[in-house]
């Protein structure tokens, strides 16, 4: 079991979801996030004052999958979010020690689905 954490551009969410759905991956969690990397932010002027914005809006996607779905999930995220530009995002894959479904107390791979 693995937890796949991906940071993507907000405007790429629909294409990532479509790619995941094509691979029959439906259980995802999405959170708004702020962050910076190589993009280094940008500068804008508000009422004549220059403002430096270095924390950019991103989306954090978390998907718990069984080991057999890891490669197809990462491929879906890369295909949906990738533009070959700085700022496309990152994917982290973390092992899950245990998973328990609260409703019926299923554990392990059966609980992830």
N, C-alpha and C positions, 0 to 999 in steps of 0.2 A: 504494500500500500504506500502511495506517495501523495504528498500535497504539492500541487503545482501552483506557484504564485507568479503572476505575471503583472507587470506594469506596462500599460499601453496608453496611447493617445486617446482622449475621450471620443473623438470622431471616428475611431476605428472599432468601436464596440459592436455595432450592428454586423459588420463584416466578420468579426471574430465569432460572434454568436452563430452566424450562418454556417461558418466553417465547422464549428463544434457540432451543430445540429446534423450536418451531413455525415458526421462520424458517430452519430447516436450518443453524444455526450450532452446531457441536458441539465445536470445538477451543478450550478455554478453560483458563486457568491461574488458580488461586486461592491466595492467601496471607493468613494472619492478619496484621492490622495494628492498631496503637494510634494514636489521634489525637484531636484536639479541634478544635472550630470554634465555631459559635454556641451549641452545646448547653452549653458551659462545664463539663461534668461534673456531679458530684453529691456529696453528703456522706452518709456512713453512719457508724454507731456500731459499734465493735468493742470488746467488753469495757470499755465505759464511756468509750472514747476516740473522739472525733470524727476521722474520716479523710476527707480530701478526695480524691476520685477525679476527676482532670481529663483523664486519657487513657482514652478509651472504646474498647471492642472494635469493630473494623470488619473487613470483608473487602475485600481488594484483588483485583479481577478484571482480568486482562489477556487481551485478544483481538486477535490479528493478523488483519486482514481486507484483502481487496482493496477498492479504492475503491467498487465497486458495492454493497458490503455495509455501508458505514459508517452510513447512515441507518437501515437496518433493525436493525442491532445496537444503536445508541443508543436507538431506540424500544423495543426489547425490554427493555433495562435500565431505562429510565424506567417502562415499564408494570409490570415485575416488582417494582421496588424503591420506587416512589413511593407516598407516603401523604399528600402535601401538608403534611408536618410538618418542623420543623427537625431536621436529622440524617439525612435521607433519603440524603444522599451527594453525590458529585460525579462527573462524567465528564470525562476529558481525552482529547483526540485528538491523537496525535503522528505525524508522518510517519516512515516506515521507509525508510531509505536502501537497504538490501539485505537479502534473506532467502535463506538457503541451507539446503536440506534435507540433513542429514548422510548419510542412508542412500544416496541416489543422486546427490547433488550438484546437484539441481535448484535453479534460482535464480529470484528475482523472484516474480511473481504465481503462477507454477506451483508454487513451493515452499510457498506459504501454503495453497493448496488451495481 
